[in-house]
C-alpha cells in the first residue's frame, strides 16, 4: 500500500534527515512496467539537496542507470522529475535516487517489472 504524508517544511540550506521518496508513479499511476521499460516515471523526493539541473540527479534501477528526462521542480520542499524506465528482467528492483554531490543521502523505493513476454 502506498502511504502519503503531509510534512511542514521550513526553508533550510541543507536537508535534515534522510532523503525520502514521497511519490513515484508511471503515467498509468503504478510502480511497474513490462520488461522492456520505456515508460515515463515521475518521482518526488524530499530532504534532498537543491537540484538546479537534471544532470545533478542520478537514478538507478538495480545496477542500471536510468535517463532523467526532465526536472519539473527543485525547491526546499521537494524535487520532482521524470525518468525513463530502463529494461530489466522480471521481478522487483530497488530504485535509488541520489544527488551527484552527495551520493550517501540516497532515497529508495521498489519498482516491479512484470513478465509480459508472449510464450512461443
NORHUSUL-V509440 format. One record per residue. N is the residue number from 1. RES is the residue in one small letter. PHI is phi in whole degrees, 0 to 359 (none if undefined). Layout:
<<N & RES & PHI> <N & RES & PHI>>
//
This chain:
<<1 & x & none> <2 & x & 271> <3 & x & 245> <4 & x & 241> <5 & x & 234> <6 & x & 262> <7 & x & 242> <8 & x & 270> <9 & x & 248> <10 & x & 250> <11 & x & 281> <12 & x & 228> <13 & x & 284> <14 & x & 228> <15 & x & 294> <16 & x & 252> <17 & x & 86> <18 & x & 281> <19 & x & 298> <20 & x & 219> <21 & x & 275> <22 & x & 275> <23 & x & 214> <24 & x & 205> <25 & x & 203> <26 & x & 280> <27 & x & 296> <28 & x & 260> <29 & x & 64> <30 & x & 237> <31 & x & 244> <32 & x & 206> <33 & x & 204> <34 & x & 288> <35 & x & 294> <36 & x & 279> <37 & x & 62> <38 & x & 78> <39 & x & 255> <40 & x & 273> <41 & x & 238> <42 & x & 265> <43 & x & 234> <44 & x & 237> <45 & x & 240> <46 & x & 231> <47 & x & 55> <48 & x & 230> <49 & x & 302> <50 & x & 301> <51 & x & 246> <52 & x & 255> <53 & x & 210> <54 & x & 295> <55 & x & 294> <56 & x & 271> <57 & x & 257> <58 & x & 239> <59 & x & 231> <60 & x & 234> <61 & x & 259> <62 & x & 64> <63 & x & 261> <64 & x & 262> <65 & x & 288> <66 & x & 252> <67 & x & 283> <68 & x & 279> <69 & x & 277> <70 & x & 203> <71 & x & 268> <72 & x & 266> <73 & x & 203> <74 & x & 222> <75 & x & 215> <76 & x & 293> <77 & x & 270> <78 & x & 169> <79 & x & 240> <80 & x & 237> <81 & x & 206> <82 & x & 240> <83 & x & 230> <84 & x & 263> <85 & x & 292> <86 & x & 281> <87 & x & 291> <88 & x & 200> <89 & x & 273> <90 & x & 298> <91 & x & 127> <92 & x & 259> <93 & x & 240> <94 & x & 274> <95 & x & 261> <96 & x & 246> <97 & x & 246> <98 & x & 223> <99 & x & 267> <100 & x & 303> <101 & x & 276> <102 & x & 210> <103 & x & 292> <104 & x & 287> <105 & x & 263> <106 & x & 256> <107 & x & 251> <108 & x & 229> <109 & x & 206> <110 & x & 260> <111 & x & 230> <112 & x & 250> <113 & x & 261> <114 & x & 264> <115 & x & 288> <116 & x & 251> <117 & x & 290> <118 & x & 268> <119 & x & 300> <120 & x & 278>>
//
